[in-house]
Amino acid sequence: MAELAGILRKEIHRYSPGERLPSSRELVERHRVSPVTVSRALAQLAAEGAVVTRPGAGAYRAEPRGGAVPAPGDTSWQEVALSAQTGAGPVPRSVDASGVLATLAAPPPGVVEFNGGYLHPSLQPERALATALARAGRRPGAWNRPPTDGLPELRAWFAREIAGAGGESGPTGADVLITAGGQSALTTALRALAPPGAPVLVESPTYPGMLAVARAAGQRPFPVPVDADGLRPELFAAALRATGARVLVCQPLFQNPTGAVLARERRREVVRVAREAGAFVIEDDFARSLAHEDAGPLPPPLAADDPDGVVVHLRSLTKITSPSLRVGALAARGPVMERLRAIHVVDQFFVPRPLQEAALELVGSPAWPRHLRAVAAALRPRRDHLAAGLRRWVPALSPVAVPRGGFHLWVRAPEGTDEAVLVGAALRAGVAVTPGRPYFCAEPPAVHLRLGFAATAGTAEITEGVRRLRTACAQALPRGTGEGEPVSA
């Protein structure tokens, strides 16, 4: 492999930047090597930045680095990115909803819900929602057909929320589409930006629902590791070169499941790397409204400072309100908006107008800021109680980190743990937990669990859940992993 890579490295100057190299079959015949050797040699050159591989289209000489920098606000690069997206031929579509169903499934009566992905009913703004729905029903034309892009007032509200303090380069109402929640927005974005067979870069670990959407569309997810400071830009750049992907899906704020927040110095770097590669970043900002009381000022969305249209931004009202208020938004600028709009209309026509009107009534009411403050105040003690309980009573499952936003803790199990056995033992003990395996698109580095606290009634129920989890661990964890103190009532 090294010998062939050296030969190709010397020959590459014969080709112009962007010019296609000989096919793998030609290289096999010319150099009398195996297809595997050719593949590895090209992968080596791609990692060095000398070539770019495009699935189904071959390898090309990479553009020289350090070229002319386009003026801010130039979205013309999207025309090349969108037109060059050819798939790698038929790919078997795999629809695996197990990770999503683990969150959506209601546990049996009496089971403590550490696997929940929504607010407990006591934390949902039921009275404000009922008032908003009643007022929406009295609005003139409430049952008429809405604009396919969404109600202008709701689009403008989402645009203001996304732009925040990001200055003049944030989106406007014209850059926003109203969708039927965040999952719908994610499905539209992935279908618009990556054809069947195309590689898609994802954080590792990441939300199973995103992996399910990509695989159902025939796309191929490739992992980019996340650490305590979020996505690693240098590994993102390497993955772009190695796979030829033109789409990254990331959650820069309170990432699911790790809770990581993308570090300040990495934010611009991620967008810069994507822009130089002609790639899109799908920013899933699901946790913007889920900050805890001690979170402090939040970093603005990546889309708030994106004049070049690199970022396609997703936002939803569902997590902070109710599973049934499925109203979200997609924000983008440039030619890509037409692609998004077309997919959106074909898939769902439009979001029902009464839901949009109700959302407008809700976010425009005095009850809205009160609800946000109430949830922030309620989530913090639940989070702290679960984290402290695990450390004291189930130290073998101590959290990887304690985020200041979101609904859950990400915990690592001891080496040698059988994940399925542990999850099953927990359910038999009366506590439902989420297995970590579905959060990885490749082989996981260790056994993890995601433990939620937002779907619980309060700290007393969390204490009972930890007690039951301790019982399960005593049965399912490898011997010698250690036990904590007995759980007090």
C-alpha positions in Angstrom: 0.0 0.0 0.0 2.8 2.5 1.0 4.6 1.9 -2.4 1.4 2.5 -4.4 0.6 5.6 -2.3 4.1 6.9 -3.0 3.7 6.4 -6.8 0.3 8.1 -6.9 1.7 11.0 -4.7 4.4 11.6 -7.4 1.9 11.4 -10.3 -0.8 13.6 -8.8 0.8 16.8 -10.1 -0.1 15.7 -13.7 -3.7 16.4 -12.9 -5.4 19.8 -12.5 -7.1 20.6 -9.1 -10.5 19.0 -9.2 -9.6 16.7 -12.1 -10.6 13.1 -11.8 -7.9 10.4 -11.2 -7.9 7.1 -13.0 -10.6 4.7 -11.7 -9.8 2.0 -9.2 -10.1 -0.6 -11.9 -7.6 1.2 -14.0 -5.1 1.5 -11.1 -5.5 -2.2 -10.3 -4.7 -3.2 -13.9 -1.9 -0.6 -14.3 0.0 -1.4 -11.1 -1.0 -5.0 -10.8 -2.2 -4.7 -7.2 -5.4 -5.7 -5.4 -8.5 -3.4 -5.2 -8.0 -3.3 -1.4 -4.4 -1.9 -1.9 -5.8 0.8 -4.2 -8.5 1.7 -1.8 -6.1 2.0 1.1 -3.6 4.1 -1.0 -6.3 6.5 -2.0 -7.5 6.7 1.6 -4.0 7.6 2.7 -3.8 10.4 0.1 -7.2 11.6 1.1 -6.1 11.8 4.8 -3.1 13.9 3.6 -5.4 16.2 1.8 -3.9 15.4 -1.6 -7.1 13.9 -3.1 -10.8 14.0 -2.4 -12.9 10.9 -2.8 -16.5 11.1 -3.8 -18.6 7.9 -3.3 -19.7 6.5 -6.6 -17.8 9.1 -8.6 -14.1 8.3 -7.9 -11.1 10.2 -6.6 -10.1 13.7 -7.6 -7.0 15.9 -7.1 -7.8 18.2 -4.1 -8.0 21.9 -4.5 -4.9 23.8 -3.2 -5.2 25.2 0.2 -4.9 28.8 1.0 -6.7 30.0 -2.1 -8.7 33.2 -2.5 -11.2 33.7 0.4 -14.7 34.6 -0.8 -16.3 37.7 0.5 -18.7 37.1 3.5 -22.2 36.4 2.4 -21.3 34.5 -0.7 -23.6 31.5 -0.9 -22.7 30.5 -4.5 -20.6 27.6 -3.2 -23.9 25.9 -2.5 -24.7 25.5 -6.2 -21.6 23.4 -6.6 -22.2 21.4 -3.4 -25.9 20.7 -4.3 -25.2 19.8 -7.9 -22.3 17.5 -7.1 -24.2 15.3 -4.7 -24.5 12.0 -6.5 -25.1 8.8 -4.5 -23.0 5.7 -4.6 -25.6 3.6 -6.2 -28.4 1.6 -4.5 -27.9 1.2 -0.8 -30.1 -1.1 1.3 -32.4 1.1 3.4 -32.5 0.0 7.1 -35.3 1.3 9.2 -34.3 0.6 12.8 -36.6 2.5 15.2 -35.4 0.7 18.3 -33.6 3.7 19.7 -36.5 6.0 19.1 -39.0 3.6 20.5 -37.0 3.2 23.7 -37.7 6.9 24.3 -41.3 7.0 23.1 -42.5 3.8 24.7 -44.5 4.2 27.9 -43.1 2.0 30.7 -45.5 -0.3 32.6 -47.4 1.2 35.5 -45.2 1.8 38.6 -42.0 1.9 36.7 -39.7 4.9 37.3 -39.1 6.5 34.0 -35.4 7.2 33.6 -35.7 6.6 29.9 -38.1 9.5 29.2 -37.3 12.1 26.5 -40.0 14.7 27.4 -41.1 16.8 30.4 -43.1 15.2 33.2 -46.8 16.3 32.9 -46.3 18.4 36.0 -43.7 20.4 34.2 -45.6 20.9 31.0 -47.5 24.2 30.6 -50.9 22.5 30.3 -52.9 25.6 31.4 -51.0 27.9 29.1 -51.4 25.4 26.2 -55.1 25.1 26.8 -55.5 28.9 26.8 -53.4 29.2 23.6 -55.4 26.6 21.8 -58.7 28.2 22.8 -57.5 31.6 21.6 -56.1 30.2 18.4 -59.4 28.6 17.6 -61.0 32.0 17.8 -58.6 33.7 15.4 -60.0 34.6 12.0 -59.2 31.9 9.4 -57.8 29.6 12.0 -58.9 26.5 10.0 -58.0 27.9 6.6 -55.0 26.6 4.7 -51.8 28.2 5.9 -48.9 29.3 3.7 -46.7 26.2 2.9 -43.7 27.9 4.5 -45.6 28.6 7.6 -47.3 31.7 9.2 -45.2 34.8 8.6 -45.5 35.9 12.2 -44.3 32.5 13.5 -41.4 32.4 11.0 -40.4 35.9 12.1 -40.5 34.8 15.8 -38.2 31.8 15.2 -35.8 34.0 13.2 -35.5 36.4 16.1 -34.9 33.6 18.5 -32.2 32.1 16.3 -30.5 35.4 15.5 -30.5 36.5 19.2 -27.5 38.6 19.8 -25.7 37.3 16.7 -25.8 40.6 14.9 -27.0 41.3 11.3 -25.8 37.9 9.8 -28.5 35.8 11.5 -31.6 34.5 9.6 -34.7 36.5 8.8 -38.3 35.3 8.6 -37.8 34.7 4.9 -35.0 32.2 5.8 -37.4 30.0 7.9 -39.7 27.1 7.2 -42.2 25.9 9.8 -42.1 22.1 10.3 -44.0 19.5 12.3 -41.4 19.4 15.1 -37.7 18.8 15.2 -37.7 15.3 13.9 -39.6 16.4 10.8 -37.1 19.3 10.3 -34.2 16.8 10.6 -35.7 14.4 8.1 -36.3 17.3 5.6 -32.8 18.6 6.0 -31.1 15.2 5.5 -33.2 14.3 2.5 -32.5 17.6 0.9 -28.7 17.7 1.5 -27.6 14.1 1.0 -28.9 11.6 -1.6 -29.3 7.9 -1.0 -25.9 6.2 -0.8 -24.1 9.4 0.3 -22.0 9.5 3.5 -23.2 11.7 6.3 -21.0 12.7 9.3 -22.5 12.5 12.7 -21.3 13.1 16.2 -20.3 10.0 18.2 -22.3 9.2 20.3 -25.4 10.9 18.9 -29.2 10.8 18.9 -30.5 7.5 17.6 -33.4 9.2 15.9 -31.0 11.0 13.6 -29.2 7.7 12.7 -32.6 6.1 12.0 -33.6 9.0 9.6 -30.3 8.8 7.8 -30.4 5.0 7.4 -34.0 5.0 6.3 -33.0 7.4 3.5 -30.3 5.1 2.4 -27.5 7.3 3.7 -24.3 6.1 5.4 -23.5 7.6 8.8 -19.8 8.0 9.7 -18.8 9.0 13.2 -16.9 12.0 14.4 -16.0 11.7 18.1 -17.2 14.1 20.7 -15.3 14.9 23.9 -16.1 17.2 26.9 -15.8 20.3 24.7 -18.1 18.9 21.9 -17.2 18.0 18.3 -13.5 17.8 17.6 -12.8 20.0 14.5 -9.6 18.2 13.5 -11.4 14.9 13.4 -14.2 16.5 11.5 -11.8 17.8 8.9 -10.1 14.3 8.6 -13.5 12.7 8.2 -14.5 15.0 5.4 -11.3 14.1 3.6 -11.6 10.4 4.2 -15.3 10.0 3.2 -16.0 12.8 0.8 -19.1 13.7 2.9 -20.7 17.0 2.4 -23.0 17.1 5.4 -22.4 17.1 9.2 -25.2 16.8 11.8 -24.3 18.2 15.2 -25.8 19.4 18.4 -23.5 22.2 19.7 -25.5 22.9 22.8 -26.1 20.3 25.5 -25.4 17.5 23.0 -27.6 14.4 23.2 -26.5 12.2 25.0 -23.2 13.5 26.4 -24.5 17.0 27.4 -21.4 18.6 26.0 -21.4 22.2 24.8 -19.2 23.1 21.8 -16.3 25.1 23.1 -16.0 28.7 22.0 -12.7 28.2 20.1 -14.2 25.2 18.2 -17.4 27.0 17.0 -15.8 29.1 14.3 -13.4 26.3 13.4 -16.2 23.8 12.7 -18.0 26.3 10.4 -14.7 27.2 8.7 -13.7 23.6 8.0 -17.2 23.0 6.6 -17.0 26.1 4.4 -13.6 25.2 3.0 -14.8 21.7 2.1 -18.0 22.9 0.5 -20.1 21.1 3.2 -23.2 21.9 5.1 -23.6 21.8 8.9 -27.0 20.8 10.2 -27.3 22.4 13.6 -29.8 20.6 15.8 -30.5 23.2 18.5 -33.0 21.1 20.4 -31.8 22.1 23.9 -31.8 25.9 23.5 -34.8 26.2 25.9 -33.7 23.4 28.2 -31.0 25.3 30.1 -30.9 24.8 33.8 -31.1 27.5 36.4 -27.3 27.5 36.8 -26.4 27.5 33.1 -25.4 31.1 32.8 -25.3 32.9 29.4 -25.6 30.5 26.5 -23.5 30.7 23.4 -25.5 31.8 20.3 -26.4 29.3 17.7 -23.9 28.7 14.9 -26.5 30.0 12.5 -26.6 33.4 14.3 -23.2 34.3 12.6 -23.3 32.5 9.3 -23.3 34.9 6.3 -22.2 32.2 3.9 -25.1 29.8 4.5 -23.1 26.9 5.8 -25.5 26.2 8.6 -28.9 24.7 8.3 -30.5 25.3 11.7 -33.2 23.2 13.4 -35.4 24.4 16.3 -38.5 23.0 18.0 -41.0 23.9 20.7 -41.8 20.3 21.5 -39.2 19.5 24.2 -40.0 22.5 26.3 -43.8 22.2 26.1 -45.5 18.9 25.2 -44.9 15.9 23.0 -48.1 16.8 21.1 -47.1 20.4 20.3 -45.1 19.3 17.2 -44.1 22.7 15.9 -40.5 23.4 14.8 -38.5 25.4 12.3 -35.8 25.0 9.7 -33.6 28.1 8.9 -31.2 28.3 6.0 -30.1 30.8 3.3 -29.0 30.6 -0.3 -30.0 28.1 -3.0 -30.3 25.4 -0.5 -33.6 26.9 0.8 -35.3 26.0 -2.5 -34.2 22.4 -2.0 -35.5 22.3 1.6 -38.7 24.0 0.6 -39.4 21.4 -2.1 -38.7 18.4 0.2 -40.8 20.0 2.9 -43.9 20.5 0.7 -43.7 17.1 -0.9 -43.4 15.4 2.5 -46.1 17.2 4.5 -47.7 20.0 2.5 -47.8 22.3 5.6 -48.1 22.2 9.3 -51.8 22.5 10.4 -52.7 26.1 10.9 -54.4 25.6 14.4 -51.1 24.3 15.8 -49.2 27.2 14.3 -51.7 29.7 15.7 -51.6 28.0 19.1 -47.8 28.2 19.1 -48.0 31.9 18.3 -50.4 32.5 21.1 -48.2 30.5 23.5 -44.9 32.2 22.8 -46.5 35.6 22.8 -48.2 35.3 26.1 -46.9 36.4 29.6 -47.0 32.7 30.6 -44.2 31.8 28.2 -41.2 33.4 30.0 -42.7 32.2 33.3 -42.8 28.6 32.0 -39.1 28.8 30.8 -38.0 30.0 34.2 -40.1 27.4 36.0 -38.6 24.5 34.0 -35.0 25.8 34.4 -35.6 25.9 38.2 -37.2 22.5 38.3 -34.6 20.6 36.2 -31.6 21.7 38.3 -32.5 19.9 41.5 -33.6 16.8 39.6 -30.3 16.7 37.8 -28.3 17.2 41.0 -30.3 14.7 42.9 -29.8 12.0 40.3 -26.0 12.7 39.9 -25.5 12.7 43.7 -27.5 9.6 44.1 -25.5 7.7 41.5 -22.2 8.8 43.0 -23.2 7.8 46.5 -25.3 4.7 46.0 -24.3 3.4 42.5 -20.7 4.6 42.0 -20.1 2.1 39.3 -22.5 4.2 37.1 -21.2 7.6 38.0 -22.0 10.3 35.3 -19.4 11.1 32.6 -20.3 14.8 33.2 -23.1 16.8 34.8 -24.4 19.2 32.1 -26.2 22.4 32.9 -28.9 21.8 30.4 -30.9 19.0 28.8 -32.9 16.2 30.3 -30.4 13.4 31.1 -27.0 12.1 32.3 -24.7 9.9 30.3 -23.1 7.2 32.4 -20.5 4.6 31.7 -20.8 1.1 33.0 -17.8 -1.0 34.2 -15.8 -3.0 31.7 -17.3 -6.4 31.1 -20.9 -5.2 31.6 -23.5 -6.9 29.4 -25.7 -3.9 28.4 -28.8 -6.0 27.5 -28.6 -7.8 30.8 -28.3 -4.6 32.8 -31.2 -2.9 31.0 -33.4 -5.9 31.5 -32.5 -6.2 35.2 -33.3 -2.6 35.7 -36.7 -3.0 34.1 -37.5 -6.0 36.3 -36.4 -4.0 39.3 -38.9 -1.3 38.3 -36.8 1.4 36.6 -36.6 2.0 32.8 -33.2 3.1 31.5 -32.0 3.8 27.9 -29.2 1.5 26.5 -26.2 3.3 25.0 -25.6 1.1 22.0 -28.1 2.8 19.7 -26.3 6.1 20.1 -23.2 4.9 18.2 -23.1 4.3 14.4 -20.0 2.2 14.8 -18.6 -0.1 17.5 -19.1 1.7 20.9 -15.9 2.2 23.0 -17.7 1.1 26.2 -21.1 0.3 27.6 -23.2 3.3 28.5 -26.6 4.2 29.7 -28.6 7.4 29.3 -30.5 8.2 32.5 -33.2 10.9 32.3 -34.5 13.0 35.1 -37.0 15.3 33.3 -39.8 12.7 33.0 -39.8 12.0 36.8 -42.3 13.6 39.3 -39.5 14.9 41.5 -36.6 14.1 43.7 -38.5 11.5 45.8 -39.2 9.4 42.6 -35.5 9.8 41.6 -34.4 8.4 44.9 -36.7 5.4 44.4 -35.4 5.0 40.9 -31.8 5.0 42.1 -32.6 2.4 44.8 -34.1 0.1 42.1 -31.2 0.7 39.8 -28.8 -0.3 42.6 -30.7 -3.5 43.0 -30.4 -4.2 39.3 -26.6 -3.4 39.3 -26.1 -5.9 42.1 -27.5 -8.6 39.9 -26.1 -7.5 36.5 -22.8 -5.8 36.9 -19.5 -7.8 36.9 -18.3 -8.9 40.4 -15.9 -6.6 42.1 -17.1 -3.3 40.5 -18.0 -1.9 43.9 -21.2 -1.0 45.7 -22.2 2.3 47.3 -24.0 3.0 50.5 -27.4 1.7 51.1 -30.1 4.0 49.8 -31.9 5.9 52.6 -35.6 6.6 52.3 
